[in-house]
Amino acid sequence: MGLFSKIKAGLLKTKQQMVSKISLLLNSFTKIDEDLFEQLEETLIMSDVGVDTSLEICDRLRKKIKELGITDPKEIMHLIHEIIADMMGEDQGLDLSTSPSVIMVIGVNGAGKTTTIGKLCHKLKGEGKKVLVAAADTFRAAAIDQLQVWTDRAGVDIVKHAEGSDAAAVVYDAITAAKARHCDVVVVDTAGRLHNKKNLMDELAKINRIVTQQAEGCSREILLVLDATTGQNAVNQARLFSEVADITGIVLTKLDGTAKGGIVISIKNELDIPVKLIGLGEKIDDLQDFSSADFVNALFGDEVLDGTVDLSESEESAEEPEEPAAEEEAEEPAEEPAAEEEAEESSEEPAAEEEA
């Protein structure tokens, strides 16, 4: 299966939930009026595009319809396609321009952080990169063992300390080893909880200081891993994490198993954080570079734009309950960042920034 075909197949549920329903809506109207716009807004919101982004799409649509003098609702789909394509903007790939380059991976437990790192290592190795992983999520039970399994699958080396060790010390040793072994990329697994904003900020700052000291001038990425099946909750997580970390990109996992792919539009439009990688399956080679053009074209295929889309399965498919991906069974259940902050007095873990 080609890359575009894989993206198209992975976005099928989102297409049925969002685009097919929009097409059905437009075909049910004979004129363009406020009732149509209200129902369109509701359809977009229910498709996890987000309230603000849905309202902006409709506002832009009103202006285009007025400028072009369009009166037939069936002609609107092309305009929605253009508006969303414009919102998505230009793609931004990973910056791996130095050797070594450092990629820090953050995200709540259960979002697919560990498996994403394994798949990312496999992807980078396939591109000819020599990769080293720093197991710096030292406080979550079994995190290091799970990461070891995935690095073994990807065929890359790992630097690890005992559970509960200082995360920054792990990163120090990893970068030292990367320089000695002439590695191209160091992938850093960081704490998977937003249990305390200050603690997370301090931990990331300390790791950044180590990176600066050991590999001054290296390119850096801070990737936030989000579970697409959580819909707008994933957008809220991105908003919270962006308050304490200079996130350079999003990795959106489990996109193939959800009808909530509309959050890609919401994340880009509301937070201006580029989606750089997407997970389209459970296999080790199912992590792909994100292409805005492919994403939009996969949703608005020719069969949608010319009005020949088959809508017969859209209602049934969109309502099917989603099953958790089998690959994530080893990880802890996804945690709500807000809930973690409320419970920090009783459940706060040892701060990673404390010197051993």
C-alpha distance (Angstrom), angle and dihedral (degrees) to the residues before:
residue distance angle dihedral
M1 . . .
G2 3.80 . .
L3 3.80 121.8 .
F4 3.80 95.3 -105.8
S5 3.82 90.8 45.9
K6 3.81 89.1 52.6
I7 3.82 91.5 50.5
K8 3.80 90.8 46.5
A9 3.81 91.7 50.5
G10 3.81 91.3 45.2
L11 3.79 92.1 53.5
L12 3.80 95.2 47.4
K13 3.83 94.8 106.1
T14 3.79 91.7 47.3
K15 3.79 90.2 48.8
Q16 3.80 90.8 51.6
Q17 3.80 92.6 46.3
M18 3.78 98.1 45.1
V19 3.80 118.2 13.2
S20 3.79 98.6 34.5
K21 3.80 90.6 49.2
I22 3.80 90.6 49.9
S23 3.79 89.4 50.8
L24 3.80 90.8 49.4
L25 3.81 89.9 49.1
L26 3.80 94.3 50.3
N27 3.79 91.8 47.9
S28 3.80 89.9 54.3
F29 3.83 93.4 60.4
T30 3.78 127.4 75.1
K31 3.80 96.0 -169.0
I32 3.81 138.8 28.2
D33 3.80 111.0 -109.4
E34 3.81 141.0 140.0
D35 3.79 91.2 -86.4
L36 3.81 88.8 61.7
F37 3.81 91.8 49.5
E38 3.81 92.3 48.3
Q39 3.80 91.6 52.3
L40 3.79 91.2 44.5
E41 3.81 90.8 52.7
E42 3.80 90.0 49.8
T43 3.80 91.9 49.3
L44 3.81 92.2 50.9
I45 3.81 92.7 47.2
M46 3.80 91.5 48.9
S47 3.82 87.5 51.3
D48 3.83 90.7 60.8
V49 3.78 94.5 -108.6
G50 3.81 87.1 130.8
V51 3.80 130.9 -116.9
D52 3.81 98.3 -95.3
T53 3.80 94.2 44.7
S54 3.82 92.6 45.0
L55 3.81 91.0 52.6
E56 3.80 91.0 47.7
I57 3.82 91.8 50.8
C58 3.79 90.4 52.5
D59 3.81 92.9 45.7
R60 3.79 90.9 52.2
L61 3.80 89.3 45.7
R62 3.81 92.4 54.1
K63 3.82 90.5 53.3
K64 3.81 93.8 48.3
I65 3.80 92.9 47.8
K66 3.80 90.3 50.7
E67 3.81 93.3 46.2
L68 3.82 93.1 49.0
G69 3.79 96.3 38.1
I70 3.81 93.2 -128.0
T71 3.82 116.7 173.5
D72 3.82 103.0 166.6
P73 3.86 114.2 87.0
K74 3.81 89.6 -151.2
E75 3.81 89.4 68.3
I76 3.80 93.1 58.4
M77 3.82 98.3 80.6
H78 3.81 91.9 72.4
L79 3.80 89.6 54.3
I80 3.83 93.5 49.7
H81 3.81 88.0 50.9
E82 3.82 90.8 52.6
I83 3.81 93.6 46.2
I84 3.81 94.5 50.8
A85 3.82 91.7 44.4
D86 3.81 88.7 53.0
M87 3.82 91.3 48.4
M88 3.81 91.7 53.0
G89 3.80 91.4 56.8
E90 3.79 125.4 177.5
D91 3.80 122.8 -12.6
Q92 3.80 120.7 -114.1
G93 3.78 117.3 -156.7
L94 3.79 128.2 -162.9
D95 3.80 115.5 -68.5
L96 3.80 104.6 -128.9
S97 3.78 96.4 151.5
T98 3.81 97.2 130.8
S99 3.78 134.5 56.8
P100 2.89 109.5 -101.0
S101 3.79 103.2 24.6
V102 3.80 118.6 -176.3
I103 3.81 125.7 -136.9
M104 3.81 116.3 -171.7
V105 3.80 114.6 -163.4
I106 3.81 120.8 -156.5
G107 3.79 135.1 170.3
V108 3.80 143.6 119.1
N109 3.78 119.7 -70.7
G110 3.77 112.9 -88.8
A111 3.81 95.9 30.5
G112 3.79 91.1 103.6
K113 3.82 99.0 -97.7
T114 3.80 97.0 144.6
T115 3.80 95.9 44.5
T116 3.81 90.2 44.7
I117 3.79 90.3 56.5
G118 3.81 90.4 50.6
K119 3.80 92.1 49.3
L120 3.80 91.9 44.2
C121 3.80 90.6 52.9
H122 3.81 90.2 49.8
K123 3.81 90.3 49.5
L124 3.81 94.5 48.3
K125 3.80 92.3 45.9
G126 3.80 88.9 51.7
E127 3.81 87.7 55.4
G128 3.78 90.0 56.3
K129 3.80 97.6 -98.8
K130 3.79 122.5 141.7
V131 3.81 104.9 -134.2
L132 3.80 133.9 -163.8
V133 3.81 124.0 -173.0
A134 3.82 125.5 -147.0
A135 3.82 111.8 -152.4
A136 3.81 95.0 -148.2
D137 3.83 97.3 150.8
T138 3.77 88.5 94.4
F139 3.81 101.6 157.6
R140 3.80 105.4 54.8
A141 3.79 112.1 91.5
A142 3.82 112.3 -106.4
A143 3.84 92.8 -1.5
I144 3.79 92.1 124.8
D145 3.82 93.3 46.9
Q146 3.82 91.8 49.7
L147 3.79 91.1 48.9
Q148 3.81 89.9 49.7
V149 3.82 89.7 56.5
W150 3.80 91.9 53.0
T151 3.80 95.6 44.6
D152 3.80 88.4 51.3
R153 3.81 89.4 52.6
A154 3.79 91.1 48.6
G155 3.78 92.4 45.0
V156 3.81 97.1 -125.7
D157 3.80 132.9 127.6
I158 3.78 124.8 -104.2
V159 3.82 132.9 -155.1
K160 3.79 112.8 -151.5
H161 3.79 140.8 164.5
A162 3.78 131.1 -162.6
E163 3.81 118.6 -66.1
G164 3.81 110.6 -82.7
S165 3.80 94.6 27.4
D166 3.79 123.9 140.3
A167 3.82 107.2 -80.3
A168 3.81 93.2 -147.8
A169 3.82 90.5 55.6
V170 3.80 89.4 56.0
V171 3.80 90.6 52.1
Y172 3.82 91.0 47.6
D173 3.80 91.5 54.5
A174 3.81 92.3 43.4
I175 3.81 94.3 54.0
T176 3.80 91.1 44.6
A177 3.80 89.2 52.1
A178 3.82 92.0 44.5
K179 3.79 91.6 56.2
A180 3.78 92.3 46.7
R181 3.82 92.0 49.4
H182 3.83 94.0 41.3
C183 3.81 93.3 -120.5
D184 3.79 120.5 178.4
V185 3.80 99.6 -150.9
V186 3.81 135.8 26.4
V187 3.81 112.9 -160.3
V188 3.81 112.6 -160.3
D189 3.81 120.7 -157.4
T190 3.81 106.8 -153.5
A191 3.80 135.5 -170.0
G192 3.79 110.3 -57.1
R193 3.77 99.1 -145.8
L194 3.77 136.0 77.5
H195 3.80 86.7 -151.3
N196 3.77 93.0 142.8
K197 3.79 124.2 8.6
K198 3.79 93.8 -148.4
N199 3.80 93.2 48.1
L200 3.80 92.0 50.1
M201 3.80 92.2 46.6
D202 3.80 91.3 48.5
E203 3.80 92.2 47.6
L204 3.80 93.2 50.1
A205 3.81 90.7 45.2
K206 3.79 90.9 52.1
I207 3.80 91.9 48.7
N208 3.81 89.3 48.9
R209 3.79 90.1 52.4
I210 3.80 90.3 52.6
V211 3.81 90.4 48.9
T212 3.81 90.5 49.7
Q213 3.79 92.3 49.3
Q214 3.79 95.7 45.1
A215 3.80 101.2 34.2
E216 3.78 108.2 18.5
G217 3.78 114.0 -169.4
C218 3.79 95.1 16.6
S219 3.79 119.4 143.8
R220 3.80 113.6 -105.4
E221 3.76 135.2 -160.5
I222 3.80 126.9 -170.2
L223 3.79 106.1 -162.3
L224 3.80 121.6 -168.4
V225 3.81 114.2 -152.3
L226 3.81 113.9 -145.6
D227 3.81 130.5 -177.0
A228 3.81 107.8 -128.2
T229 3.81 91.8 -156.2
T230 3.83 90.5 68.6
G231 3.82 91.5 65.8
Q232 3.79 115.9 -168.7
N233 3.81 90.7 6.5
A234 3.81 86.5 68.9
V235 3.81 89.2 54.3
N236 3.81 89.5 51.3
Q237 3.81 89.8 50.5
A238 3.80 89.9 51.9
R239 3.79 90.1 50.5
L240 3.82 92.4 51.2
F241 3.80 95.5 44.9
S242 3.80 91.5 47.3
E243 3.81 88.1 59.9
V244 3.81 91.7 64.0
A245 3.81 104.7 26.4
D246 3.79 135.5 46.4
I247 3.79 93.8 -121.8
T248 3.80 111.6 -162.8
G249 3.78 97.4 -175.1
I250 3.80 149.4 -4.2
V251 3.79 128.6 -119.5
L252 3.79 107.8 -157.2
T253 3.81 111.9 -159.5
K254 3.82 131.8 -165.5
L255 3.80 92.0 22.4
D256 3.80 89.9 145.8
G257 3.81 93.0 59.3
T258 3.79 100.6 51.6
A259 3.78 142.6 68.5
K260 3.82 89.4 -149.1
G261 3.80 99.3 85.6
G262 3.80 88.3 123.0
I263 3.80 87.4 87.4
V264 3.82 87.7 78.7
I265 3.82 87.9 70.3
S266 3.81 92.2 45.0
I267 3.82 94.1 49.8
K268 3.80 93.4 50.2
N269 3.80 96.3 42.6
E270 3.81 100.6 40.9
L271 3.81 102.4 32.1
D272 3.82 100.8 24.0
I273 3.81 90.3 -137.8
P274 3.80 112.7 140.5
V275 3.79 120.3 -126.9
K276 3.81 102.5 -130.5
L277 3.81 103.6 172.9
I278 3.80 135.1 23.2
G279 3.79 132.2 -163.2
L280 3.80 113.1 -135.8
G281 3.79 101.8 173.5
E282 3.79 147.4 -12.7
K283 3.81 99.7 -85.9
I284 3.78 120.7 102.6
D285 3.80 91.4 -113.5
D286 3.81 95.4 50.5
L287 3.83 96.0 95.7
Q288 3.81 108.3 100.6
D289 3.79 138.3 -178.5
F290 3.79 109.5 -101.3
S291 3.79 117.3 -115.0
S292 3.80 117.2 -169.3
A293 3.80 91.5 -159.2
D294 3.81 92.7 51.1
F295 3.81 90.8 45.7
V296 3.80 94.2 53.1
N297 3.80 94.0 40.1
A298 3.80 91.3 49.8
L299 3.81 89.5 54.8
F300 3.79 97.0 40.9
G301 3.78 101.3 40.1
D302 3.79 123.1 169.5
E303 3.79 90.2 -95.6
V304 3.83 89.4 60.1
L305 3.78 96.9 43.2
D306 3.81 94.3 47.7
G307 3.81 92.0 46.8
T308 3.82 97.1 -115.4
V309 3.82 97.3 111.2
D310 3.80 115.8 135.4
L311 3.80 106.2 -120.5
S312 3.80 96.8 175.9
E313 3.80 95.5 103.3
S314 3.79 99.8 35.3
E315 3.80 98.7 93.0
E316 3.78 95.4 42.9
S317 3.79 96.1 44.0
A318 3.77 94.8 46.5
E319 3.79 92.2 55.3
E320 3.80 97.1 50.0
P321 3.80 112.8 114.7
E322 3.78 113.8 -111.3
E323 3.77 119.3 -122.2
P324 3.79 119.6 -144.2
A325 3.77 114.5 -104.9
A326 3.80 111.3 -98.5
E327 3.78 92.5 -132.8
E328 3.80 92.7 65.7
E329 3.80 97.0 56.9
A330 3.77 91.5 100.7
E331 3.78 93.1 56.8
E332 3.76 126.4 82.4
P333 3.82 119.0 -99.1
A334 3.78 115.1 -83.0
E335 3.78 112.0 -89.0
E336 3.78 127.7 -145.8
P337 3.81 109.9 -122.5
A338 3.79 91.7 -145.1
A339 3.79 92.2 52.8
E340 3.79 90.3 50.6
E341 3.78 91.6 55.8
E342 3.81 92.2 50.3
A343 3.78 91.2 51.5
E344 3.79 98.1 42.2
E345 3.81 94.3 109.9
S346 3.81 92.1 59.9
S347 3.79 103.1 31.0
E348 3.79 106.8 28.4
E349 3.78 112.5 138.8
P350 3.80 124.6 -139.7
A351 3.80 108.2 -70.4
A352 3.79 111.5 -104.7
E353 3.79 92.1 -142.5
E354 3.82 95.5 66.4
E355 3.78 111.7 110.1
A356 3.78 115.6 -118.3
